[in-house]
Amino acid sequence: MLQGINKILSIGFTLIILFLVVFLIIYYGFARVTKGPTNPDIIRIEDISNIRRIMEVYYHSNNNLQYLQSTTTPLSIREFTLPLDPEGYPYGWIDNTADSQKFCVWAKLEGKGTYYIATPLQEGEMSYQPTSLNECYKLSSP
């Protein structure tokens, strides 16, 4: 009788383990599908767009109607922590301390070898890395 109980417990334990393995395979397969794209360039474009929105919030919430001025990429703007590139370093920033009505933030897109640029007026791709505010404003209309 004891052998029969051990055999039933052994089969039950095996079925539970099999059920858990199948469940985990289905769960992680579903999680991978719903997670969405992990292309670093898509993340970079979304980040640059979000930084642009944060700068617009700063501009309109600032009584002086000025953009944040900085010589280097800010790590935060008021209560917003700015995202970092997927590789962990800050995005590109053009010194805007001479003009509080402009800003330019950019990211290099690895897949295309282009640069994704955002200014107060627009965002889009350029074939070269901008080095001045004037270059950033040469983007064609969106």
C-alpha positions as a printed Julia matrix, in Angstrom:
142×3 Matrix{Float64}:
  0.0    0.0     0.0
  2.89   2.38    0.81
  4.37   1.73   -2.64
  1.06   2.68   -4.26
  0.95   6.0    -2.39
  4.59   6.74   -3.32
  3.81   5.99   -6.98
  0.77   8.32   -6.91
  2.81  11.07   -5.23
  5.61  10.61   -7.79
  3.18  10.9   -10.72
  1.47  13.9    -9.1
  4.82  15.63   -8.5
  5.84  14.99  -12.12
  2.56  16.43  -13.4
  2.97  19.55  -11.24
  6.51  20.1   -12.53
  5.36  19.55  -16.12
  2.49  22.02  -15.59
  4.9   24.64  -14.18
  7.32  24.23  -17.1
  4.53  24.62  -19.67
  3.14  27.63  -17.76
  6.54  29.34  -17.67
  7.12  28.75  -21.37
  3.73  30.26  -22.23
  4.16  33.13  -19.77
  7.59  34.2   -21.02
  6.54  33.77  -24.64
  3.56  36.06  -24.03
  5.68  38.57  -22.1
  8.18  38.76  -24.94
  5.47  39.4   -27.54
  3.7   42.1   -25.49
  6.91  43.83  -24.43
  7.15  45.56  -27.8
 10.16  46.61  -29.83
 13.48  46.98  -28.09
 15.24  48.64  -30.98
 17.57  51.23  -29.39
 16.86  53.73  -32.19
 13.11  53.63  -31.45
 13.9   54.29  -27.79
 16.18  57.19  -28.78
 13.5   58.81  -30.94
 10.91  58.48  -28.17
 13.36  59.89  -25.62
 14.21  62.92  -27.76
 10.47  63.57  -28.32
  9.87  63.33  -24.57
 12.72  65.73  -23.8
 11.19  68.17  -26.27
  7.83  67.91  -24.47
  9.5   68.44  -21.1
 11.22  71.55  -22.43
  7.85  72.86  -23.67
  6.33  72.28  -20.22
  9.27  74.15  -18.67
  8.85  77.01  -21.14
  5.12  77.44  -20.52
  5.35  77.02  -16.77
  8.17  79.55  -16.56
  6.87  83.09  -16.04
  9.66  84.44  -18.21
  8.73  82.14  -21.1
 12.26  80.88  -21.52
 13.68  77.46  -22.19
 16.12  75.95  -19.74
 19.57  77.21  -20.66
 22.59  74.96  -20.37
 26.02  74.46  -21.87
 25.67  70.66  -21.55
 22.84  68.16  -21.58
 20.8   68.65  -18.42
 20.19  65.5   -16.38
 16.9   66.84  -15.03
 14.48  69.68  -15.61
 12.65  70.59  -12.43
 10.96  67.39  -11.26
 11.64  65.51  -14.5
 14.72  63.3   -14.76
 15.75  63.2   -18.39
 16.27  59.8   -19.97
 19.71  58.58  -20.94
 20.64  56.95  -24.21
 20.13  53.14  -24.11
 23.91  52.87  -23.84
 23.81  54.94  -20.64
 25.19  58.34  -21.59
 23.35  61.69  -21.95
 21.95  62.73  -25.3
 23.6   65.47  -27.32
 22.85  69.07  -26.44
 23.78  72.32  -28.11
 24.77  75.19  -25.8
 21.79  77.56  -25.71
 22.98  80.0   -23.05
 23.09  82.8   -25.63
 19.43  82.37  -26.66
 16.75  81.44  -24.12
 14.16  81.03  -26.91
 15.93  78.07  -28.51
 17.25  74.66  -27.62
 18.51  71.63  -29.52
 18.78  68.06  -28.27
 19.86  65.16  -30.47
 20.64  61.46  -30.61
 22.67  59.44  -33.08
 20.6   56.7   -34.7
 22.81  53.65  -35.1
 20.66  51.85  -37.66
 20.62  54.69  -40.19
 23.76  56.57  -39.22
 21.69  59.76  -38.98
 20.88  62.11  -36.09
 17.45  62.65  -34.61
 17.06  66.32  -33.65
 14.46  68.19  -31.59
 13.99  71.94  -31.35
 11.03  74.0   -30.08
  9.59  74.12  -33.57
 10.16  70.62  -34.88
 11.91  67.31  -34.72
 13.35  65.07  -37.39
 16.45  63.49  -38.87
 19.62  65.08  -40.18
 22.47  63.41  -41.99
 25.12  65.07  -39.81
 25.67  65.9   -36.15
 24.63  69.48  -35.43
 27.23  71.72  -33.84
 25.21  74.93  -33.46
 21.65  76.04  -32.8
 21.44  77.41  -36.34
 22.25  73.97  -37.78
 19.46  72.4   -35.72
 16.96  74.82  -37.18
 17.82  73.72  -40.72
 15.52  70.7   -40.36
 12.89  70.51  -43.04
  9.31  70.9   -41.88
  7.77  67.82  -40.23
